[in-house]
Amino acid sequence: MQLIDIFERAKAASRELLLIGDERKNEILLAVADAIMANSAELLAANGRDLARMDRNNPLYDRLLLDEKRLQGIASDMRHVAALPSPLGKTLIDKTLDNGLHLRRVSVPFGVIGMIYEARPNVSFDVFSLCFKSGNACVLKGGRDADESNRAIVDLIHQVLIREGVNPSVVELLPATHEATGEMLNAVGYIDLCIPRGGKRLIEFVRDNARVPVVETGAGVVNTYFDAEGDLRIGRLIVNNAKTRRVSVCNALDCLIVHQSRLRDLGELCAPLSISNVVIHADEAAFDALHGKYPDHLLQHATAESFGTEFMDYAMAIRTVPSVEAAIRHIAQYGSGHSECIITENAQTAAKFEAQVDAACVYVNAPTSFTDGAQFGLGAEIGISTQKLGPRGPMALEEITTYKWLIEGHGQVRA
């Protein structure tokens, strides 16, 4: 089958989707959520075949893994999306000109959204639910690592859509090949917006080769700054949670920046990390402060490559700085614009950090692990945008709509 056929079917289905009301969409999303739990055995079996091909020590293994609890979470997120207000048909501007022309700017779907992602089968469900609710068809391009899982997921969604009398081409899955990626990036006139979700190499390839519009969901090189006036008790909790909750996700901590006056507390600050066997790549001052207070086999000297690295593993860097200004400069040089955090009890220092740090999400005294569409109350997310033009941060329903102008007159002509 030519991929152009898939693109054409998705484009046609996107027009049919415009005629389905929000209440009906919600019913279908709830039906899919129920089907996830009713067919969990089949989904987990397909996922098991993918997992069998991957080394358990691979950081992507956790991203690839589905289990009963994660399926319950996916179904819950889909029900949450169904319960959210529709992002469509909102009047953003409403005015009447002096000549009597009535102008309205209203929110509408993009049309067809192309999604390119790696070993994350949950993304297949998240993208479908958000796109369907927002009136967009979606074309999915997953990686080889998750192909069995993605095919089982899309087959299940298609079964529900057919049963509910909806064109199943509102969600299509491309082959897990590099050639399919290239065709999607060149599907001008069919793909209205492309969103890559994965590592730095994938995102750069999409950005550099796409002829269709792209929203960058950048790699997450995440920093946390422990200030001279940081609270050690909450600092321990924040650093440990940001690093170890799930190491393979983009909001995980990669570099702890510590004020030089707090080096005496660094051993206690990092102590919980040793329970998870986190390898620390420390600069000279931090290494000396941790020597004898952190397990020797987990403590290494930092190199130039340690900073600006998205570890996606039980590993992180530590950089010592003399001031909040130096911490901000470090983030400007090595951060990716994703999520950054400061731990401080000084309101002025926190305000300076919030104002000067250039990132989609900036935290004060809370871990970056909260950067997530569901955690932000958005139901789910299609990705975390790190660009400034268009959506920024967690992208959900409103971020995958655009608008059009509706102009109503009664015979007015322009002079």
N, C-alpha and C positions, 0 to 999 in steps of 0.2 A: 504493500500500500504506500502511495506517495504521501509524504507528510503534508503536502498542500491540501490534500483531502481532509485531513484532521483540522487544519487551520480554517478551512472553509466551513466545516460542520460547526466548529466552535463559534465562528462569526455569526452564522445563521441562528444558532441557539441563543446567542446573546440578545438578538432582536426579539425572539420569542419570550425571553426572560423578562423583558420590559412590560409584558402584559400580565405577569403573575403578581398579585397583590401581596402586601407584607404579611397579612394573616395566613395566607396559603403557604408562603415561604416558611413561616415559622412552624407550621404543621409538618412540613416536609423535613425540616431540620430536626425536629423532635423525633420523627420516624427514623431518621438516620442514627440519631443518638441511641434510640432503643435497639436498632439493628446491631450497633457496635457491641453492646453487651450480649445480645442474643447469639451473636456469631463470634464471640471472643476466642473460642477454641480454634476456629479456622484462621483468624487473624494471627494468633500467637504461633500457630504451626508454620505459617508462611514466614513470620518473623524469625522463628527458630532456624529455618533453612538459611536465612541471611546471616544470622549470628554464627552458624556453624562454619561459615567461610571466613570469619574474622577472628584474629588473635584477641583473646580476652584482655591482653595488656595494651591493646591499641586504645588511645584516648577516645576514639570515635565509637568504641563498643557501647559506652553508656548512652550516647546519642541514638544509636541504632536500636537499643533494647526497648521492647514493649513487654509489659507484664500486665496482670489483671488490674493492679492499682493504677498504672498509667492509662490503661484503656478507660477505667472509671473516670479519671481526670479529664481525658479527652471528651468523653460523652458529657460530662458535667459542663465543660467549657462550651460545647456545642449548644447545650440547653440554655446556657447563659447568653450566648449570642442571639438565640431565638427570642429571648426575653427583652433584649435591648430595643430601643426605639429605632425605627428605620432612618438611615441617613439620607434617604432620597426624598425629593420633592420639597426640601426646605427652602423657603424664600430667604435669600441672603441679602438682597437689596430690593427695595420696592419704592418706586418714585414715579411721579408724573411730571413730564416736562411742560414748559410754558406753552408749547404748541399742542398740548393735549395727549401726546404719545405716552402710553403707560408702559414702563419698563420694569421687568422683574428679572433678577438673577437667581436661578434655582439649581439645587444640587442634583446631579445625574450620575449614572455609572460611567466608567471609562469605556466599557464594552467587553474586551477580552484582555485578561491579565495573564501574562506568561510568568511562570515561577520556575527558577532553576535553583536546585538545592542538592545537598549531599546526603549523608547517612542519617536523615531525620524523618522517619516515616510519619511521625505525628504531624509534620508540616502538611502532609497531604490532606488530613482531616481539617486542620486549622484553616488552610487556604480555601478549601471548598466552602466551609461554613461562612467565612467572612465574605468571600466573593458572591456566593449565592444570596446572602442576606442583603448585600449592597447592589444586587442586580447585575453583577459581572459574571460572564463565563470565565473559566480558567483553563489554561493549558499547562500541565505539570511536566517538568523534566527533572526526574530524580536521578540519583547516582546508581551505579551498578551495585554498590554495597547493600542498598535497600530495595532492589528491584522486585524481589518476591513479595515483600511487605507492601510496597506501593501498588502492585498489581492486585493483590487481594483487597486492599482498601478501596481502590477505584472500582473494582468489580462489585463490591458490596454497595457502594454509593449508587452505581448504575442500576443495580437490582431494585433499590428503593425508588429511584427516580422513575423507572419504567412502571413499577407497580402504581406509582402516584400519578402517572400520565404526563410526566415531564420529559422533555427531550434530554436524553442522557448526555448529549454532547455539551451540556453546560459545564461538564468537567471532562477533560481528555488527558490521557497520559501518553507522553512520547516515549519512544525506545530510550533505554539508558545508554546512549552512545554519544561520543563527541560530535558526530555528524548532526545528530538531532539538535544539539545545542546551537551549532552554527546556523541551522535552518531557522530555528526560532528567532535568533538574533537578527536575521535578515527577512523576517516575515512582515515586511512593510505592507500596511493595508489590512492586516489580519490581527497582529498583536498590537494592542493600543498602549500597553505599558509592560515592561519586563522588570522583574525584581529578582536579583540573585541573592541567595542566602547561603553563606558558607565561609570558607577560609579566604585569606587575602588573595591567593592566586586565582581562585574562581572569580572573585569580585573584580579584580583587575582585568581578567580576560574578557568578562562581559562588558565592562566599561570601554575597553579598548577596541572591541570588535562589533558592537551593536550598531545597527542602523535603525532600530526602533527605540523609543524613549525608555530610559532606564532610571530607576531609583536605586541608589547605592545603599545597601545595608552593610556597612563596613565591618571589618574585623574588630573585635573588642580587645584592644590593649588597654587594660583598666588599672588605674592607680588609686591608692588610698594614702592620704597624708595624715600622719599622726603628729599633731601640733605640740608646741611647747606647753600649751595649756589643755592638752587632751586628757580626758578621763580614762585612766588605765583600765578600770573595770569594764566599761562599755567598749573600750578599744579592743580588748581581748575577744569579746563576743563578736564585734563587727568584722575584725580581720579574719577570724576563724570561719565565720559564716560565709563571708565573701569569697574565701579561697576554697573551702572544702565542701560546701553544700552540693555543688555539681561542678566538677573541674572542667568538663568538656564544653560548657556553654559560654556564650560570648560575654556574659556579665560577670564572669569569675575574675577574681583579683589576680593581677600579674605582677604588680610591683608595689611594695610598701615603702613609702617615703617617710622618713622619720627625722624629726628635728634633733639636732645634735645634742641638745640639752636633755633629751629623753633616752639617750643611749643606755643609761643606767637601768632603764625599765624595759629594755628591748627583750631580755631573756624571758621576763614574765609575760610581755605582750605576745611573744611568739610561742610560748609553751604549749598552748592547745594544738598548734599545728603539728607538733611532733607525734601526737596520737594518731594522726592520719598519714604519718611518714612523708610530710611535705619537705622536699629538698629546697633549701634556701641558697640562692646565689647572692652573697652579700658583698658590698663594697668593703674597703679595708677597715673603716671605722666600725661598721656594723659587724664585720667578721670578728674583730677583736672583742667587741661587746658581747657577742654570742658564744665565743669560744669558752667551753667549759660549762655553759648554761643551756646549750642545745646539742642534741646528739651529734657527735663528730661525723658519723657516716651520712648525715643529712645536711651538713654544712659545707658549702663550697665557696671559693672566691669568684666574685662576679667578673665577667668579661665585658667588653664593649657591646657584645651581642645580647647580653642579659637584659638590657633595657630596651624597651620597644618590642619585646617578644610576647606574642600571645601563646602562653605555654600549653593550654588545654590539657593539663596534667597536674599531678601533685607536685608542683614546683612553682617557685616565684622568686623575684629579685627583691633586694632591699637597697635603697639609696639614702644616704645621709645628707641633709641639707642644713644650712645655717639659719634659714628664715622661710616664712610662708612665700615670699617673693621668689626664692630659689625653687621652692616646690612647684609653684605655678610655671616657672620657666622650664622645669623638667617635664611637666605635663605637656606644655606647648611643643616641646621637642619630640617627645616619645609617645604621647597619647594618640588615640585614633579618633577622638571626637565622640566616643560612645558613652561611657559612664565614668565619673570621677567622684571621689569622696574626700571630705575633710573631717577629722575627729578633733574637736576643740570645744572648750567652754567659753571662748572669747567671741562675743557677738560681732565685734568689729572685724576680727580676723576671718570669721565665717562669711561675713558680708563681702569682704574683699575677694575671697576665694570664689564665691558665687558669681560675682561680677566679672572677674577676669579669666576664669577657666572656661575655655571654649569647648563645650561638649553638649551632646543632646540631653544628658541627664546629669545633674550635679547634686550630690548628696551632702548633707550636714548631719553627722552623728547617726547614720543609718547605712547598712551595707548595700553595695551595688547589686547584690543578688535580687533586689526588688525591681530591677529594670526588666519588665515583662508585661505584655499587654494584659494578661489576666490579672496580675497583681495591681495594675493601674485601673482595674475596673472596666477594661475595654472588651472583656469576654475572651478574647484570644488575640494573637498578633500574626501578622503576615511577615514581620521582620522589624528590625531596629534600624531606622534610617539615621545615618551619620552625616548626611549632606544638609545643606542649608536652604537650597532652593526647593520649595515644595515641602512635603512632610518631613518631620524631624522627630527622632525618638521612636517609641513603639507605634507601629502602624496598624490600625484596626479599621473599623467601618468607615469613619469619616475621611481617613487618609487615602482610601481607594475610591473616592468619588471625585468628580470634577464638577463643572457647572456650565450652564448655558444661559444666554439672555433670551427672554421672551418679550417681544415688543408688540403691543396692540394699539392700533390706531383706527381712524375713521375717515380715510381719504386725505390725510395730511400729505403734502409734498414738500420737498426741500427746495428752498429758493436757489 
